């Protein structure tokens, strides 16, 4: 007796995800957009970012930077020095956010003037 072939289980089609949803997933939250904005202008060390983000805790800044690095938007460069030096900069993918972040900045300034 010949065994019956196992039924192929088809995985469901991936759910549609709106581009805005995907963008906000990558840059959303209280600190990510502001971190990216500061890194658009220059490479910064952790302490320099902290000074530019009043109210952010060390833990939260570390978490946000790790997520941005994981998502390919931020590059973390560790220098073999004593004391250790770590710098953050945008990747080429992160640089593609420049027009979007500039528009967001303009839009926010317009609302602040209202």
C-alpha positions in Angstrom: 0.0 0.0 0.0 1.4 3.3 -1.1 1.3 6.2 1.5 -0.8 9.2 0.6 1.3 12.3 -0.1 1.2 14.7 2.8 -1.1 17.7 2.2 0.7 20.8 1.5 -0.1 23.5 3.9 -0.2 26.9 2.2 0.9 29.8 4.3 -1.5 32.7 4.2 -0.7 35.6 2.0 1.1 38.3 3.9 -1.3 41.0 5.2 -1.3 44.3 3.4 0.7 46.9 5.2 0.4 50.5 4.3 3.6 52.4 3.5 2.8 55.0 6.2 2.5 52.2 8.8 5.9 50.7 7.7 7.5 54.2 7.9 6.1 54.9 11.4 7.2 51.5 12.5 10.8 52.4 11.6 10.9 56.0 12.8 8.0 56.3 15.1 8.1 56.9 18.8 9.1 59.8 21.0 12.8 59.8 20.2 13.7 58.1 16.9 12.7 61.0 14.6 14.6 63.5 16.7 17.7 61.2 16.8 17.6 60.9 13.1 17.1 64.6 12.7 20.3 65.4 14.7 22.3 62.7 12.8 21.3 64.2 9.5 23.5 67.1 10.4 26.6 65.3 11.7 28.0 62.2 13.3 27.5 62.3 17.1 28.7 60.5 20.1 26.2 59.1 22.6 26.8 61.9 25.1 26.3 64.5 22.4 22.9 63.0 21.5 21.9 62.9 25.2 22.6 66.7 25.4 20.4 67.3 22.4 17.5 65.3 23.8 16.6 66.7 27.2 14.5 64.2 29.1 15.7 61.0 27.4 17.1 58.4 29.7 20.3 56.6 29.0 18.3 53.3 28.8 15.8 54.7 26.3 18.4 56.4 24.1 20.4 53.1 24.0 17.2 51.2 23.1 16.2 53.6 20.3 19.7 53.7 18.8 19.8 49.9 18.8 16.5 49.7 17.0 17.6 52.3 14.5 20.8 50.3 14.0 18.9 47.0 13.6 16.6 48.6 11.0 19.6 49.7 9.0 19.1 53.5 9.5 22.0 54.2 11.9 25.6 53.1 11.9 27.4 52.6 15.2 31.2 52.9 15.0 33.3 51.7 17.9 36.9 53.0 18.1 39.5 50.9 19.8 40.7 53.6 22.1 40.9 54.2 25.8 38.6 55.5 26.9 36.3 53.9 24.3 34.7 56.1 21.7 31.5 55.3 20.0 30.0 57.4 17.2 26.6 57.3 15.5 25.9 58.3 11.9 23.2 57.7 9.3 23.6 54.9 6.9 22.8 55.5 3.2 19.3 54.1 4.0 19.0 56.6 6.8 20.0 59.4 4.5 17.0 58.6 2.3 14.9 60.0 5.2 16.3 63.5 4.7 13.4 64.8 2.6 10.8 63.2 4.8 12.3 64.6 8.0 12.7 68.1 6.5 9.0 68.1 5.5 8.1 66.9 9.0 10.2 69.7 10.5 8.5 72.3 8.3 5.0 71.0 9.1 5.7 71.0 12.8 7.0 74.6 12.7 3.9 75.6 10.8 1.7 74.1 13.5 3.8 75.8 16.3 3.1 79.2 14.6 -0.7 78.7 14.7 
